Amino acid sequence: MGGVIVLTNVRTLLRSDWIDASGAVQTVAYLAISVIWAGAIAYSVREYRRDKAHESVEAIDTDLRVRTAEEEQASA
């Protein structure tokens, strides 16, 4: 959602009397923002998946440690 807000605000700024950017400059700006936005989404998804996998490994490791400790207590 943040990308849409940024695009809207950039569009408003580029078309304002203060900047009055040409069509080519506007197109380059929109493309640059879109590429950065897509990269940010890809990065976020990759980090989410990595964290999710790491949490799964930690959960399995914790479960294994608990079971090992229980087995040691039962055999003692």
FIKOLZA-1660 file (N, C-alpha, C; in steps of 0.1 Angstrom, whole numbers, plus 5000, padded with zeros to 4 digits):
% residues 76
   i   px   py   pz ch aa at
   1 5008 4988 5000  A  M  N
   1 5000 5000 5000  A  M CA
   1 5009 5013 5000  A  M  C
   2 5020 5012 5007  A  G  N
   2 5029 5023 5007  A  G CA
   2 5034 5028 4993  A  G  C
   3 5036 5018 4985  A  G  N
   3 5040 5021 4971  A  G CA
   3 5030 5029 4964  A  G  C
   4 5017 5026 4965  A  V  N
   4 5007 5034 4959  A  V CA
   4 5006 5048 4964  A  V  C
   5 5008 5050 4977  A  I  N
   5 5009 5063 4982  A  I CA
   5 5020 5071 4977  A  I  C
   6 5032 5065 4976  A  V  N
   6 5044 5071 4971  A  V CA
   6 5042 5075 4956  A  V  C
   7 5036 5066 4948  A  L  N
   7 5034 5069 4934  A  L CA
   7 5024 5081 4933  A  L  C
   8 5014 5081 4941  A  T  N
   8 5004 5092 4940  A  T CA
   8 5010 5105 4944  A  T  C
   9 5018 5105 4954  A  N  N
   9 5025 5118 4958  A  N CA
   9 5035 5122 4948  A  N  C
  10 5043 5113 4942  A  V  N
  10 5053 5117 4932  A  V CA
  10 5046 5122 4920  A  V  C
  11 5035 5116 4916  A  R  N
  11 5027 5121 4905  A  R CA
  11 5022 5135 4907  A  R  C
  12 5017 5138 4919  A  T  N
  12 5013 5151 4923  A  T CA
  12 5024 5161 4922  A  T  C
  13 5035 5157 4928  A  L  N
  13 5047 5166 4928  A  L CA
  13 5052 5169 4914  A  L  C
  14 5054 5158 4906  A  L  N
  14 5059 5160 4893  A  L CA
  14 5051 5168 4884  A  L  C
  15 5038 5168 4886  A  R  N
  15 5028 5176 4878  A  R CA
  15 5025 5190 4883  A  R  C
  16 5031 5193 4895  A  S  N
  16 5028 5206 4901  A  S CA
  16 5036 5217 4893  A  S  C
  17 5031 5229 4896  A  D  N
  17 5038 5241 4890  A  D CA
  17 5052 5243 4895  A  D  C
  18 5054 5238 4907  A  W  N
  18 5067 5239 4913  A  W CA
  18 5078 5231 4906  A  W  C
  19 5075 5219 4901  A  I  N
  19 5085 5210 4894  A  I CA
  19 5082 5210 4879  A  I  C
  20 5069 5208 4876  A  D  N
  20 5065 5207 4862  A  D CA
  20 5074 5199 4853  A  D  C
  21 5076 5186 4857  A  A  N
  21 5085 5177 4849  A  A CA
  21 5079 5173 4836  A  A  C
  22 5087 5170 4826  A  S  N
  22 5083 5166 4813  A  S CA
  22 5077 5152 4814  A  S  C
  23 5071 5147 4804  A  G  N
  23 5065 5134 4804  A  G CA
  23 5076 5123 4805  A  G  C
  24 5087 5125 4799  A  A  N
  24 5098 5115 4799  A  A CA
  24 5103 5114 4814  A  A  C
  25 5105 5125 4820  A  V  N
  25 5110 5125 4834  A  V CA
  25 5100 5118 4843  A  V  C
  26 5087 5121 4841  A  Q  N
  26 5077 5114 4849  A  Q CA
  26 5077 5099 4847  A  Q  C
  27 5079 5095 4834  A  T  N
  27 5079 5081 4831  A  T CA
  27 5091 5074 4838  A  T  C
  28 5102 5080 4837  A  V  N
  28 5114 5075 4844  A  V CA
  28 5112 5074 4859  A  V  C
  29 5107 5084 4865  A  A  N
  29 5104 5084 4879  A  A CA
  29 5094 5073 4883  A  A  C
  30 5084 5071 4876  A  Y  N
  30 5074 5061 4879  A  Y CA
  30 5080 5047 4877  A  Y  C
  31 5088 5045 4867  A  L  N
  31 5095 5032 4865  A  L CA
  31 5105 5029 4876  A  L  C
  32 5113 5040 4880  A  A  N
  32 5122 5038 4891  A  A CA
  32 5115 5034 4904  A  A  C
  33 5105 5041 4907  A  I  N
  33 5097 5038 4919  A  I CA
  33 5091 5024 4919  A  I  C
  34 5086 5021 4907  A  S  N
  34 5080 5007 4906  A  S CA
  34 5090 4996 4908  A  S  C
  35 5102 4998 4902  A  V  N
  35 5113 4988 4904  A  V CA
  35 5117 4987 4918  A  V  C
  36 5119 4998 4925  A  I  N
  36 5123 4998 4939  A  I CA
  36 5112 4992 4947  A  I  C
  37 5099 4995 4944  A  W  N
  37 5088 4989 4952  A  W CA
  37 5088 4974 4950  A  W  C
  38 5089 4969 4938  A  A  N
  38 5089 4955 4935  A  A CA
  38 5101 4948 4942  A  A  C
  39 5112 4955 4942  A  G  N
  39 5124 4949 4949  A  G CA
  39 5121 4948 4964  A  G  C
  40 5115 4959 4970  A  A  N
  40 5112 4958 4984  A  A CA
  40 5102 4947 4988  A  A  C
  41 5092 4945 4979  A  I  N
  41 5083 4934 4981  A  I CA
  41 5090 4921 4980  A  I  C
  42 5098 4919 4970  A  A  N
  42 5106 4906 4969  A  A CA
  42 5115 4904 4981  A  A  C
  43 5122 4914 4986  A  Y  N
  43 5130 4913 4997  A  Y CA
  43 5122 4909 5010  A  Y  C
  44 5111 4916 5011  A  S  N
  44 5102 4913 5023  A  S CA
  44 5097 4898 5023  A  S  C
  45 5093 4893 5011  A  V  N
  45 5089 4880 5010  A  V CA
  45 5100 4870 5013  A  V  C
  46 5112 4873 5007  A  R  N
  46 5123 4864 5010  A  R CA
  46 5127 4864 5025  A  R  C
  47 5127 4875 5031  A  E  N
  47 5130 4875 5046  A  E CA
  47 5119 4868 5054  A  E  C
  48 5107 4870 5050  A  Y  N
  48 5096 4863 5057  A  Y CA
  48 5098 4848 5056  A  Y  C
  49 5101 4843 5044  A  R  N
  49 5103 4829 5042  A  R CA
  49 5115 4824 5050  A  R  C
  50 5125 4831 5050  A  R  N
  50 5137 4827 5057  A  R CA
  50 5134 4827 5072  A  R  C
  51 5127 4837 5078  A  D  N
  51 5124 4837 5092  A  D CA
  51 5115 4825 5095  A  D  C
  52 5105 4822 5086  A  K  N
  52 5096 4811 5089  A  K CA
  52 5103 4798 5089  A  K  C
  53 5113 4796 5080  A  A  N
  53 5121 4784 5080  A  A CA
  53 5129 4783 5092  A  A  C
  54 5135 4794 5096  A  H  N
  54 5144 4794 5108  A  H CA
  54 5136 4791 5121  A  H  C
  55 5123 4796 5122  A  E  N
  55 5115 4793 5133  A  E CA
  55 5111 4778 5133  A  E  C
  56 5109 4773 5122  A  S  N
  56 5106 4758 5121  A  S CA
  56 5118 4750 5126  A  S  C
  57 5130 4754 5122  A  V  N
  57 5142 4747 5126  A  V CA
  57 5144 4748 5141  A  V  C
  58 5141 4760 5147  A  E  N
  58 5142 4762 5161  A  E CA
  58 5132 4754 5169  A  E  C
  59 5120 4753 5163  A  A  N
  59 5109 4745 5170  A  A CA
  59 5113 4730 5170  A  A  C
  60 5118 4725 5159  A  I  N
  60 5122 4711 5158  A  I CA
  60 5134 4709 5168  A  I  C
  61 5144 4718 5168  A  D  N
  61 5155 4716 5177  A  D CA
  61 5150 4716 5192  A  D  C
  62 5141 4725 5195  A  T  N
  62 5136 4726 5209  A  T CA
  62 5129 4713 5213  A  T  C
  63 5121 4708 5204  A  D  N
  63 5113 4696 5206  A  D CA
  63 5123 4684 5208  A  D  C
  64 5133 4684 5200  A  L  N
  64 5143 4673 5201  A  L CA
  64 5150 4673 5214  A  L  C
  65 5154 4685 5219  A  R  N
  65 5160 4687 5232  A  R CA
  65 5151 4682 5243  A  R  C
  66 5139 4686 5242  A  V  N
  66 5129 4682 5253  A  V CA
  66 5128 4667 5253  A  V  C
  67 5126 4661 5242  A  R  N
  67 5125 4647 5241  A  R CA
  67 5137 4639 5247  A  R  C
  68 5149 4645 5243  A  T  N
  68 5161 4639 5248  A  T CA
  68 5162 4640 5263  A  T  C
  69 5159 4651 5268  A  A  N
  69 5159 4653 5283  A  A CA
  69 5149 4644 5290  A  A  C
  70 5137 4642 5284  A  E  N
  70 5127 4634 5290  A  E CA
  70 5132 4619 5290  A  E  C
  71 5138 4615 5279  A  E  N
  71 5143 4601 5278  A  E CA
  71 5155 4599 5288  A  E  C
  72 5163 4609 5290  A  E  N
  72 5174 4608 5300  A  E CA
  72 5168 4606 5314  A  E  C
  73 5158 4614 5317  A  Q  N
  73 5152 4613 5330  A  Q CA
  73 5145 4600 5332  A  Q  C
  74 5139 4595 5322  A  A  N
  74 5131 4582 5323  A  A CA
  74 5141 4571 5325  A  A  C
  75 5153 4571 5319  A  S  N
  75 5162 4560 5320  A  S CA
  75 5171 4561 5332  A  S  C
  76 5170 4572 5339  A  A  N
  76 5178 4574 5351  A  A CA
  76 5172 4568 5364  A  A  C
% end
